[in-house]
Amino acid sequence: MFFAVTPSPYPSDITVTQSTGGSPGFLGFVFTFLLAVAAVLLFLSLTKQLRRVDRRAKQLGLDDEAAPDDERPTSP
């Protein structure tokens, strides 16, 4: 009885239309680009701050590389 029924080419009356869901578009590109620029600027700022802290530590004599292990100042 099951084999006597002929299948229809479409299982339902719903038709699928082609959508543009595969691409984020121009707004997605702009957002991603601005996020990348912000990440680069944050990296450059962090590098600048680390250099400033390292320079200040050398001025104060707190540099880890300059003092041997047994003569390192202990923090309170």
Helices and strands as residue ranges (DSSP letters): G 2-4, H 25-60, G 69-71
